[in-house]
Amino acid sequence: MARRTELRVEVDADEVSVLDGYCHAHGQDRTTVLRALLREWSEKQLHVATVICRVARRNPGGPEPDRGNPA
């Protein structure tokens, strides 16, 4: 099972009303909907970062150029 972290936020009541309406219309709970939204957003951001690294010819997992050379 994936490691989980609790996330607490305050949002405007109008935004929660829209969320609750969506949840009621689709028979889902807030947690399920919010997790799906965050997962989709995270996947898109990872894709953007990957494309930027490819275009810039960078390897974020590769060795740092100055690593091992103390200043």
C-alpha positions as CSV (number, residue, x, y, z in Angstrom):
1,M,0.0,0.0,0.0
2,A,1.2,3.5,-0.8
3,R,2.4,5.7,2.0
4,R,-0.2,8.4,2.9
5,T,0.0,11.9,4.3
6,E,-2.8,13.8,5.8
7,L,-3.6,17.1,4.0
8,R,-5.8,19.8,5.7
9,V,-7.0,22.9,3.9
10,E,-9.5,25.6,4.4
11,V,-11.7,26.5,1.4
12,D,-14.5,28.9,0.6
13,A,-18.0,27.6,1.5
14,D,-19.1,28.2,-2.1
15,E,-16.4,25.9,-3.4
16,V,-17.4,23.2,-1.0
17,S,-21.0,23.6,-2.1
18,V,-20.0,22.9,-5.7
19,L,-17.9,20.0,-4.6
20,D,-20.8,18.6,-2.5
21,G,-23.2,19.0,-5.4
22,Y,-20.8,17.1,-7.7
23,C,-20.3,14.4,-5.1
24,H,-24.1,14.0,-4.7
25,A,-24.7,14.0,-8.4
26,H,-22.1,11.3,-9.0
27,G,-22.6,9.2,-5.8
28,Q,-19.0,9.8,-4.6
29,D,-17.6,11.2,-1.4
30,R,-15.4,14.3,-1.1
31,T,-12.2,12.3,-0.4
32,T,-12.6,10.2,-3.6
33,V,-13.2,13.2,-5.7
34,L,-10.3,15.3,-4.2
35,R,-7.9,12.4,-4.5
36,A,-8.8,11.9,-8.2
37,L,-8.3,15.7,-8.8
38,L,-5.0,15.7,-7.1
39,R,-3.8,12.6,-8.8
40,E,-4.8,13.9,-12.3
41,W,-3.1,17.3,-11.5
42,S,0.1,15.5,-10.2
43,E,0.3,13.3,-13.3
44,K,0.0,16.4,-15.6
45,Q,2.7,18.3,-13.6
46,L,5.0,15.3,-13.8
47,H,4.5,15.1,-17.6
48,V,5.2,18.8,-17.9
49,A,8.4,18.4,-15.9
50,T,9.5,15.4,-17.9
51,V,9.0,17.2,-21.2
52,I,10.9,20.2,-20.0
53,C,13.8,18.1,-18.9
54,R,13.8,16.2,-22.2
55,V,13.7,19.4,-24.3
56,A,16.4,21.0,-22.2
57,R,18.4,17.7,-22.4
58,R,18.6,17.4,-18.6
59,N,18.6,14.3,-16.5
60,P,17.3,15.2,-13.1
61,G,18.3,11.7,-11.8
62,G,21.8,12.0,-13.1
63,P,24.9,13.1,-11.2
64,E,25.3,16.7,-10.3
65,P,28.3,18.3,-12.1
66,D,29.9,19.7,-8.9
67,R,29.2,16.8,-6.7
68,G,32.2,15.5,-4.9
69,N,34.1,18.7,-5.5
70,P,34.0,20.6,-2.2
71,A,34.0,24.4,-2.6
